[in-house]
Amino acid sequence: MKPYYKQKDIIIYCGDSLQVMPELEKVDMVLTDVPYEKTKSEWDVIIPMEQMWEQIRRIKKEKCAIVMTAAQPFTSLLICSNLGMFKYTWVWEKPHAKGHLNAKKRPMVAHEDVCVFYDIQPVYNPQMTHGHERKTATRRKECNSEVYNNNTKTVSYDSTSRYPRSVQVFKQDTQKTSLHPNQKPVALMEYLVRTYTNEGDTVLDIAMGSATVGVACQNTGRKFIGIDSKAKYCDISCRRLGLNN
């Protein structure tokens, strides 16, 4: 299939992702916000899972992370569709909860899930946070072997940095109009791109929408391949990425 737009580091396809993926070369990461089928919108139709995973397995590099946003009950469906590759979830905590009309009947919803799949340990660049309460520790590391002759080494830890935790807070992007009904924050996608790829790597989004993943790739020096079935959103993506299609 001919690309809708193509330049050195960005390729956009307008079509069914299951038909486009067989023509693509292998990628370093799949990062996508696939439809959950939570609305009656024309675009909100779940991609057939078995066919989707068949194509992802073919297109992924050996140490590729497949990262997908989700919300219940779709989260459970997505995880169970590939238990062999599923590893863990992040939680994207939103500052503002939804569901005020049912607040007396059930908890308001203030999060979405981010599901991580892979076969072999992929790139993992933990995004450290700094300025936390200082923690210090000392432990003894004993080497009991003929080579090290029972040497004892003292290891010290003194830091205000912290490794990432599974719950991450990101605000929705501030703008006058939403470019897509299910648009995610650029900061969230940048965080995931930085965590699971290195500069120059290629990231694929099989449900591109308004190309938030593409913007994240532009901002972090990654290559981007995006697929969307609607020409409307391909046009929006091109404009958002500063492209002339």
N, C-alpha and C positions, 0 to 999 in steps of 0.2 A: 504493500500500500504506500502511495506517495505521501510524504509528510505534509501536513497542513502548513507548517513553518519549520525551517531548518537553518541553523547557523552553527558556528563552531561548537558551542557548549550547550545549546538548547535545541531540542527537537519536540515538536508538538504534532500529534496525530488526532484527526477527527474521525472517530469510528468506534466500533465495538472492540473493547480491549481484548476479548477472546480471539478476535480475528487479527488484531494488530500484533499481539505478543509473539506469535510464531515467526514473525519476520524480523524480530529484534535480536541484537547480540546480547551477551550476558552482561548483567549489571552488578554493582557492588552493594546496592541496597534497594529494597522495595519499601516505600513509605507512602501510605495511601489511606484515604478516608472513604472507604467503600460505603455504598448506600445501606442503611439499616432497615429500610421499609417500615419506618415509624410514622410516615405521613402518606397521603394519597397523591403526592406530587408525581408527575410523569417520570421524573428522573430517579425517584426513590424506590428502585427495584433491586432486590438482592441479586448479585452476580451468582450464577450457578457455582456452588462451592467446589465440586469435584473437578469441573473443567478449569476453574480458576487456579486451583492448586497444581493441576497438571502442567499448566503453562508457566506458573511461577517456578516450579521445580526445574523446568527446562531452561529458563532464562536466568536463574540466579547463579552467581559464582559460588565456589565451594564454601567460602566463609561469608556468605551474604546474610544480613539480618532482614527479616520481613517484619515490618512494624505497621500495625493497623489500628486506627482508632475505632472505638465501638461503644455501645451503650446497651444495657440489658433491655430485652432478653437476647438481643443480637450477640452480645458478648459471649454468652454460653454457646450459642449456635456456632459462632466463629471458632472458638477454642475446640469444641468437640469435632469440628470438621477436619482437624489435623492435630490430634493429640500427640502424635509422634514427633512433631516439630515444635509444639508449643513449649515455651520455657517459663515465662512469667508475665505479669502485667504491671504497668505503671498506672497511677491514678492521677488524672488531670483534675485538680480541684479548682472550681470556678468561684470567684469572689461573690457572685450573686446567684442565689438559688432560684429554681423554677418550681412551679406547682403550688402557687399561693392559694388557688381555688380549692385545693384538696388538703390544705395544711392541717386541718382538724381531723383528717382521716388517715394521713400517711406522711412520712417525712418528706420534706421538699428535697428536690434533686439538685445537688451542687457539684456533681463530678461526672466525668466520662472516663472510660477505660482506654488504655493503650496496650494492645497485646503484642508480645514479641515472640517470634518464631525463628528457629534456625536449626540446621543440622550440626554444624561444627562451629565452635566459638568464633564469633565474628569480631571485627574491630570493636573495641569498647574503650572509649575515651571518657572516663568519669568526669562530669562537669562539677568540679569542686566549688563549694561555697566558702566564703572567708569571713572573718570577723566574729566567729562564734566564741563562746566562753572557752578560755584556754584549758586544754586537757594535757596532763602530764602523766607519764607512766614509765616504769622501768621493769624489765623482765630479764631473766637469765636464759640464754640459749646454749644448751649443752650439746656438744658434738661427741657422741659416744661411738667411736669407730677406731680401727687400727690406724687409719690415715691421720685423724686429727688428735689422737692420743688423749681423749677425754678432755679437750679444751673447753673452757667455759667463757662465753662472751656475753657482756652486758649490753642490752639494746635499750636505748632511751627513746621516748616519744614526747614531743612538746610542740603543740600546734593549736592554732585557732581555726584551722581549715576543717572541713567536714566532707566526707564522701556523700554522693547523692542518696536520697531516700526515695522510696517508691511513690510517695505522694508529692507532687509538684504543683505549685500554684501559678497560674498564668491568667492575666486579664484578657478579655476579648479586645480585639483591635478597635480603637476609637475612630469612627468614620461616620459620615452623614448617612450613607446608604450601604447596605450589605451587597457585596458582589455576588454572593451565592447563599441560599438559605441555610446551608450547613457549614458555613465558612469557619475555619479554625484560626487561632492566633498565629501570626508569623513567628512570634517568639517561641511558641511550643514546637513548631516544626524545625526552627533553627536549633533548638536544644536537642532534638532527636537526630537531626542530620549531623551535628557536631559529635554526638555520642557514638554513633555507629558507622561513621565514615571518616576518611581523611581528605584533605584538600585534593582536588583533581579527580576524585571518585565520581562514579555515575549513579544517580538516584532515579528510580522509576516510580511514577505515580500513575496507577491504572484507572483512577477515578478523579481526574485532575480538578474538576470544578473551575474555580477562579484562579488556579495556579498558586496557591499559598505555598505549597512545597517548592514550586519553581522560584518564588521570591526568596525563600529560605536558602535555596541552592545558590542563587545569585549573590546573596549577602555573605555566603561562607566559602565561596570559591569551589563549588561542586558543579558537575555537569548534570543536566536535567533532561529527562524524557517524560513527557506528559501525554496522557490519552484521555479524551472525553468524547462521548457519543454525540454531544450537542454542539453545532457550529456556533451557537450563541455564546457558549462558555469558552470555546476556543478563541473567539474574537476578543472576549473580555480578558482572557489570559494573555493574549498577544499585547493588548494595550497596557495591561498591568506590568508586564515584563519589559515594556518599552520597545516592542518589536513592531516592525512594519510588515504585516503578512500580505 
